[in-house]
Amino acid sequence: KPLLAQNVVATSQPLAAQAGLQMLAAGGNAVDAILATAITLSLVEPVSNGIGSDAYALVWDGRKLHGLNASGRSPAAWTADYFRGKAAMPARGWDTVTVPGCVSAWVEMHGKFGKLPFRNLFEQAIRYGREGFLVSPTIARQWQGQVDKLKDQPGFAQAFLPGGRAPRAGERFVFKKHALALEKIAATK
């Protein structure tokens, strides 16, 4: 027999799911919950999510389906001539970076569907950035799996390899610079 709940938030990281559930408990709606979850994922799952990423959404408002494509735009210099002669798109480096769309998606979705104040959606992620969080076994494994590929990318080691290595399961990771970036984004609306 299935067990059903009225309010559910599911994600790969329990702290992010809890941030979303807290929005529901505070009187927010499903969009508030998913935004808080996504914002928190940018901190607690840092090698899989980020504020420099893209976002897509499908939202049913009870009457109409709404779609959002917040994939980043290509830089103006990325013309066909710019990439002519390459056998494939590069896998890493500046020629793979589009204009991030994630934050614009948060703003758009909140403006259209959000119920709680925008800044409230950031509270848990900012707290985890300032105070730290214990890295879960799954995230530690994923993080370590990215080190060889990303360690030489500008800024990666400084941000994501405290003490010169990826955090291990159960270790506290603090990322105050990310918390500061989230505070600035939260204050924009």
Secondary structure, 3 states (H helix, E strand, C coil): CCCCCCCCCCCCCHHHHHHHHHHHHCCCCHHHHHHHHHHHHHHHCCCCCCCCCCEEEEEECCCCEEEEEECCCCCCCCCHHHHCCCCCCCCCCHHHCCCCCHHHHHHHHHHHHCCCCHHHHHHHHHHHHHHCEECCHHHHHHHHHHHHHHCCCCCHHHHHCHHHCCCCCCCEECCHHHHHHHHHHHCCC
